[in-house]
């Protein structure tokens, strides 16, 4: 028996490859499925099942392409109603894979169809739990995402989640290994641990939601407290996972269209496409296509695309470092942004060489910022999450979280100098690009964010540990 966790940091997502004998299963695969196929071919095994823990909201699963390529059966838990061929398993049903058995545990709460898969080894001993978004390390799945579809309140869903954990998961042996679908950084939970594998016994000790003494009412109150609104792309991803989508190969063919500077500009004007610049923040600041949005590929790229760009149907034109265009388009497709329609051939240098108009973002070092802060009162905007801001921030700074900046534009002055910062410089440049595209020309980005500012004498509030800082 072999269990391999295939973890994607950008999405804080864990997919799983399980092999026994000449058969294998994939749990919650990513959109690009060729790596799973190649792995199975290298080990000369047949992928028998694609197991889905639920209809994912934060990424588009590769179940359809993987099943079409391998003949594997797609499996969902009870109550799931996909619009494509799949096996809807019964609660307690057992699936044979080589010499092992995978037992279906229906665990509604995060969503109504949420299901965990309990792996029993060759001797029939409970070995591992693939817990999806039902149980994370240090947390549980948020119960507010499926409210509309389930016609239930988040409190009612939280109550179902309490029952699922107490009746299906907590009675399992402490030595059972827990493999969740997500880790720290995912928007599917509030306070996940950075680790991606643990024992159930340890989770019973450290996970607040598994306290043995916890009442149902206490669970509902704690699990629903402090939930921020989910990213706007979540319902669109659920719809794609439930109803189907274009093959990743089709998406790549559309997106991998090399355009000259003239063709790029013409296409943008004719289609209304958004220009997405995926270069490093400081490189972007030194020169970019006017009204383009910067979301760097070397960061939490896909989740920020989903949070910032309204609608997965938005046509996109890509500016990328040379050789990384396919990576960008693939990572966009992971979160359902399937409408990349071309990229700037040769990258931004092509635009510059063509003599096209260029815009800039003013930036200063943390040391220079500290000097200005000492001499005069500055208007500072901190674009980090509320929990980060509450934990520690520059005295007098306003908090406008990047996640919701589009809803708070009226709060940001267009006159007088405005200084932007985040934790390290990635998010503040996204914010700067959004504001520049909407007519703000009074912005200065502080390089290195609060991490760099903390090494200066700029006064900050006393640090206060909060549970929502991740």
Residue pairs with C-beta under 8 A, 6 or more apart in sequence:
1 18
1 19
1 20
1 98
1 99
1 100
1 121
1 122
1 127
2 17
2 18
2 19
2 20
3 16
3 17
3 18
3 119
3 128
3 179
4 16
4 17
4 18
4 39
5 14
5 15
5 16
5 179
5 196
5 197
6 14
6 15
6 16
6 17
6 30
6 35
6 36
7 13
7 14
7 15
7 183
7 196
8 14
8 15
8 30
9 185
10 299
10 300
10 301
10 302
10 303
10 331
10 334
11 30
11 58
11 59
11 182
11 186
11 302
11 303
11 334
11 335
12 182
12 183
12 184
12 185
12 186
12 192
13 28
13 30
13 58
13 59
13 181
13 182
13 186
14 28
14 179
14 180
14 181
14 182
14 183
14 196
15 26
15 27
15 28
15 29
15 30
15 36
16 25
16 26
16 27
16 28
16 130
16 179
17 24
17 25
17 26
17 36
17 39
17 40
18 24
18 25
18 26
18 27
18 97
18 100
18 102
18 119
19 40
19 43
19 45
19 98
20 97
20 98
20 99
20 100
20 122
21 45
21 97
21 98
21 99
22 44
22 45
22 46
22 98
23 45
23 46
23 47
23 48
23 97
23 98
24 40
24 43
24 45
24 46
24 47
24 48
24 97
25 47
25 48
25 49
25 50
25 51
25 72
25 95
25 97
25 102
26 36
26 47
26 49
26 50
26 51
26 66
26 72
27 50
27 51
27 52
27 53
27 117
27 130
28 51
28 52
28 53
28 56
28 61
28 132
28 181
29 36
29 50
29 61
29 62
29 63
29 66
30 59
30 61
30 62
30 334
31 59
31 60
31 61
31 62
31 65
31 248
31 330
31 333
31 334
32 62
32 248
32 330
32 333
32 334
33 62
33 65
33 66
33 69
33 248
36 47
36 62
36 66
37 47
37 66
37 69
37 70
40 46
40 47
40 70
46 70
47 66
47 70
47 72
48 72
48 73
48 97
49 72
49 73
49 74
49 75
49 95
49 97
49 102
50 63
50 66
50 67
50 72
50 73
50 74
50 75
51 75
51 102
51 117
51 130
52 61
52 63
52 74
52 75
52 76
52 80
52 115
52 241
53 77
53 114
53 115
53 116
53 117
53 130
53 131
53 132
53 133
53 134
53 181
54 76
54 77
54 80
54 110
54 111
54 113
54 114
54 115
54 132
54 133
55 80
55 82
55 111
55 113
55 238
55 241
55 242
56 133
56 181
56 237
56 238
56 241
57 145
57 188
57 230
57 234
57 235
57 237
57 238
58 182
58 186
58 187
58 188
58 231
58 234
58 237
58 303
58 306
58 335
59 237
59 302
59 334
59 335
59 336
60 237
60 240
60 241
60 245
60 333
60 334
60 335
60 336
61 241
62 248
63 74
63 241
64 74
64 84
64 244
64 245
64 247
65 247
65 248
66 72
67 73
67 74
68 247
73 86
73 87
74 82
74 84
74 85
74 86
74 87
75 86
75 87
75 89
75 95
75 104
76 82
76 86
76 87
76 88
76 89
76 113
76 115
77 88
77 89
77 91
77 104
77 106
77 107
77 113
77 114
77 115
78 88
78 89
78 90
78 91
78 104
78 106
78 113
78 115
79 88
79 106
79 108
79 112
79 113
80 86
80 88
80 113
81 88
81 242
82 242
82 243
83 242
83 243
83 244
84 243
84 244
89 95
89 104
89 115
90 104
91 104
91 105
91 106
92 103
92 104
92 105
93 103
93 104
94 101
94 102
94 103
94 104
94 120
95 101
95 102
95 103
95 104
99 122
100 119
100 120
100 121
100 122
100 127
101 119
101 120
101 124
102 117
102 118
102 119
102 120
103 117
103 118
103 119
103 120
104 115
104 117
105 115
105 116
105 117
105 118
105 129
105 168
105 169
106 114
106 115
106 164
106 168
107 114
107 115
107 116
107 132
107 134
107 161
107 164
107 165
107 168
107 169
108 114
108 157
108 160
108 161
108 164
109 134
109 140
109 141
109 143
109 157
109 158
109 159
109 160
109 161
109 162
109 163
109 164
109 165
110 132
110 133
110 134
110 140
110 141
110 142
110 143
110 145
110 146
110 157
110 161
110 188
111 133
111 145
111 146
111 149
111 150
112 146
112 149
112 150
112 160
114 132
114 133
114 134
114 141
114 164
115 132
116 129
116 130
116 131
116 132
116 134
116 135
116 168
116 169
117 129
117 130
118 126
118 128
118 129
118 130
118 172
118 176
119 126
119 127
119 128
119 129
119 130
120 126
120 127
121 127
126 172
126 173
126 176
127 176
127 177
128 176
128 177
128 178
128 179
129 135
129 169
129 172
129 176
129 177
129 178
129 179
129 200
130 179
130 181
131 169
131 178
131 179
131 180
131 181
132 141
132 180
132 181
133 141
133 180
133 181
133 182
133 188
133 189
134 140
134 141
134 161
134 164
134 165
134 169
135 141
135 165
135 169
135 178
135 180
135 203
135 207
136 180
136 181
136 182
136 183
136 186
136 188
136 189
136 192
136 193
137 178
137 180
137 183
137 192
137 193
137 195
137 196
137 197
137 198
137 203
137 207
138 191
138 192
138 193
138 203
138 206
138 207
138 208
139 189
139 190
139 191
139 192
139 193
139 207
139 208
139 209
140 161
140 165
140 189
140 207
140 209
140 223
141 161
141 188
141 189
142 188
142 189
142 190
142 223
142 227
142 230
143 154
143 155
143 157
143 158
143 160
143 161
143 223
143 224
144 154
144 157
144 224
144 227
144 230
145 188
145 230
145 234
145 238
146 152
146 157
147 153
147 154
147 157
149 238
150 157
152 160
154 224
154 227
155 220
155 224
158 219
158 220
158 223
158 224
159 216
159 219
159 220
161 219
161 223
162 216
162 219
162 220
162 223
163 216
165 209
165 210
169 200
170 200
170 204
170 210
172 200
173 200
173 201
174 199
174 200
174 201
174 202
174 204
175 199
175 200
175 201
176 199
176 200
177 197
177 198
177 199
177 200
178 197
178 198
178 199
178 200
178 203
179 196
179 197
180 192
180 196
181 188
182 188
182 189
182 192
183 192
183 193
183 194
183 195
183 196
184 192
184 193
184 194
184 470
185 192
185 300
185 303
185 470
186 192
187 230
187 231
187 234
187 303
190 226
190 227
190 467
190 468
190 470
191 467
191 468
191 470
192 470
193 206
203 210
204 210
204 212
208 222
209 219
209 222
209 223
214 222
226 387
226 467
226 468
228 385
228 386
228 403
229 404
231 303
231 306
231 307
231 403
232 306
232 307
232 310
232 311
233 306
233 307
233 312
233 335
233 336
233 337
234 306
236 311
236 312
236 336
237 306
237 312
237 335
237 336
240 312
240 336
245 336
245 338
246 338
248 330
248 333
251 329
251 333
251 338
251 340
252 326
252 329
252 330
252 333
254 338
254 339
254 340
254 341
255 318
255 325
255 329
255 332
255 340
255 341
255 342
255 343
256 325
256 326
256 329
256 343
257 341
257 342
257 343
258 342
258 343
258 345
259 267
259 317
259 342
259 343
259 344
259 345
260 345
260 350
260 354
261 344
261 350
261 351
261 353
261 354
261 356
262 354
263 342
264 317
264 342
264 344
264 351
265 356
267 273
267 317
267 341
267 342
268 275
268 317
271 315
271 341
272 315
273 314
273 315
273 316
273 317
273 341
274 292
274 293
274 309
274 314
274 315
274 316
274 317
275 289
275 291
275 292
275 293
275 316
275 317
275 319
276 292
276 293
276 295
276 305
276 309
276 316
276 317
276 318
276 319
276 328
277 284
277 288
277 289
277 292
277 293
277 294
277 295
277 319
277 348
277 433
278 294
278 295
278 296
278 297
278 301
278 318
278 319
278 320
278 321
278 324
278 328
279 294
279 296
279 297
279 319
279 320
279 321
279 347
279 348
280 296
280 298
281 294
281 296
281 425
281 426
281 428
281 429
281 430
281 445
282 363
282 425
282 429
282 447
284 294
284 296
284 361
284 429
284 433
285 360
285 361
285 362
285 363
285 429
285 432
285 445
286 360
287 348
287 352
287 358
287 359
287 360
288 294
288 319
288 348
288 358
288 359
288 360
288 361
288 433
289 319
289 348
289 351
289 356
289 357
289 358
289 359
290 357
290 358
290 359
290 437
291 359
291 436
291 437
292 319
292 433
292 437
293 308
293 309
293 430
293 433
293 434
293 437
294 429
294 430
294 432
294 433
295 301
295 304
295 305
295 308
295 430
296 426
296 429
297 320
297 321
297 324
297 327
297 328
297 331
299 426
300 426
301 328
301 331
302 331
302 332
302 334
302 335
303 335
304 402
304 427
304 430
305 332
305 335
305 337
306 312
306 335
306 336
306 337
307 402
307 403
308 402
308 405
308 406
308 430
308 434
309 316
309 337
310 406
312 335
312 336
312 337
312 338
312 339
313 339
314 337
314 339
315 339
315 340
315 341
316 332
316 337
316 339
316 340
316 341
317 340
317 341
317 342
317 343
317 344
318 325
318 328
318 329
318 340
318 342
318 343
318 344
319 343
319 344
319 347
319 348
319 351
320 327
320 328
320 343
320 344
320 347
321 347
322 346
322 347
325 343
328 340
328 343
329 340
329 343
332 338
332 340
344 350
344 351
351 358
352 358
359 436
361 429
361 432
361 433
361 436
361 443
361 445
362 443
362 444
362 445
363 444
363 445
363 446
363 447
364 372
364 444
364 445
364 446
364 447
365 446
365 447
365 448
365 452
366 446
366 447
366 448
366 452
366 453
366 455
366 456
366 458
367 456
369 378
369 419
369 446
369 453
369 456
369 458
370 453
370 456
370 457
370 458
372 378
373 394
373 458
374 457
377 396
378 417
378 419
379 398
379 413
379 416
379 417
379 418
379 419
380 394
380 396
380 397
380 398
380 418
380 419
380 420
380 421
381 397
381 398
381 399
381 400
381 412
381 418
381 419
381 420
381 421
381 431
382 389
382 393
382 394
382 397
382 398
382 399
382 400
382 421
382 422
382 450
383 400
383 401
383 402
383 405
383 420
383 421
383 422
383 427
383 428
383 430
383 431
384 393
384 399
384 401
384 402
384 422
384 423
384 427
384 450
385 401
385 403
385 468
385 469
386 399
386 401
386 468
387 466
387 467
387 468
387 469
387 470
388 423
388 469
389 397
389 399
389 401
390 464
390 466
390 468
390 469
391 463
391 464
391 465
391 466
391 469
392 450
392 460
392 461
392 462
392 463
392 464
393 399
393 450
393 460
393 461
394 421
394 450
394 453
394 458
394 459
394 460
394 461
395 459
395 460
395 461
397 421
398 411
400 408
400 411
400 412
400 431
402 422
402 427
402 428
402 430
402 431
405 431
405 434
405 435
406 434
409 435
409 438
412 418
412 435
412 440
413 442
414 439
414 440
414 441
414 442
415 442
416 442
417 442
417 444
418 440
418 442
418 443
418 444
419 443
419 444
419 445
419 446
420 428
420 431
420 432
420 443
420 444
420 445
420 446
421 428
421 445
421 446
421 449
421 450
421 453
422 428
422 431
422 449
422 450
423 449
423 450
423 451
424 448
424 449
424 450
424 451
424 452
425 445
425 446
425 447
425 448
425 449
425 452
426 449
427 449
428 445
428 446
428 449
429 445
432 443
432 445
435 443
436 443
446 452
446 453
450 460
453 460
454 460
